């Protein structure tokens, strides 16, 4: 019998499979399809201080190897999440949930984190630092070490919950950002967020997305994500949540061998709503196939 359990920031998970933020809503829709309590946990939709309608349409497009999205953080705002979404979720999900937060200033990140930290259901705060710093020339927090460090400092003082910083791959040296986040008090890191991409429709001779560019995700980015998880694992001493193009139990093992403690599944949920269920079901078979008895002991196996 193989052991699929892992521990992420002091909280034990039945398995390492976590639906990624933005691909699982607030859990209710998927709970109508299967028992979502089989998940390790899930990261709910990125939440901001105020409600956001999101970007103009079209904002999702299929491309070779995956998809582009420019949804624009559409969400009902933190108060609605606390007062409506989380009570509703508690009726179908009995485990701690990962709260993904976004912001357009360090103060907004701090405020949203403080509010969600009061919720017993929230086990971890996952901070998406790929948002533009509207007070710093529009540069995404996650692409500048100093801006990233400032966000981590502010959120760290706002919460005692385990703090996971979600890193952008659109940088020259992701390890530099990772080490700065660790130094400022991050308990874990999740990587990678989407790559920046675009697509052009030759019939219209225009970009297919109204926002011109969007986040590229799907199987096509898996080798990039795997490489970055491998590199960051060697640079920090805190846990890593790996993601980026994961679509099978084999991918989960590869991410964990590279150094991930847990693994998020994103775009695959949009192609097949049963993707995480199927990966979890297949994980013991794949572990046995490759002689992996315990996932805890398998973390970082590729580093020798």
Buried (B, 14 or more C-beta within 10 A) or exposed (E): EBBBBBEBBEBEBBBBBBBBBBBBBBBBEBBEEBEBEBBBBBBBBBBBBEBBEEBEEBBBBEBEEBBBBBBBBBBBBBEBBBEEBBEBBEEBBEBBBBBBBBBBBBEBBBBBBBBBBEBEBBBBBBBBBBBEBEEBEEEBBBBBBEBBBBBBBBBBEBBEBBBBBBBBBBBEEBBEBBBBBBEBBBBBBBBBBBBBBBBEEEEEEEBBBBBEEBBBBBBBBBEBBBBBBBBBBEBBEBBBBBBBBBBBBBBBBBBBBBBBBBBBBBBBBBBEBEBBBBBBEBBBEBBEEEEBEEBBEBBBBBEE
